[in-house]
Amino acid sequence: LGLGSAATTPFFAMRNLLGPVGYSGPARAELVDKPAGLPANTFFHWYGKTEVRPKRKIGHINLKASSRAELDTLCANVDRWVIAWEKSWLK
């Protein structure tokens, strides 16, 4: 059998989530169970870490778009969300 098409219609990206600089301590359920305010077409994945340390990979966000331009906009929106999310650990 032939392999068939490997083309995909949507565009995808992944944004790693690192422990914020300035916070070491337990994972906070309100920030990882159902994080608020994520843009549409994003999928939050927490790695089950119970301890958060600066710059330690603790999860990622998958992004899905129908065009490159839409993906670029979505990436920018997710970057702004991640900055706010990281700051919320310091409160």
Buried (B, 14 or more C-beta within 10 A) or exposed (E): EEEEEEEEEEBEBEBEBBBBEEBEEEBEEEBBEEBEEBBEBBEBEBEEBEEBEEEBEBBBBBBBBEEEEBBEEBBEBBEEBBEEBBEBBEE
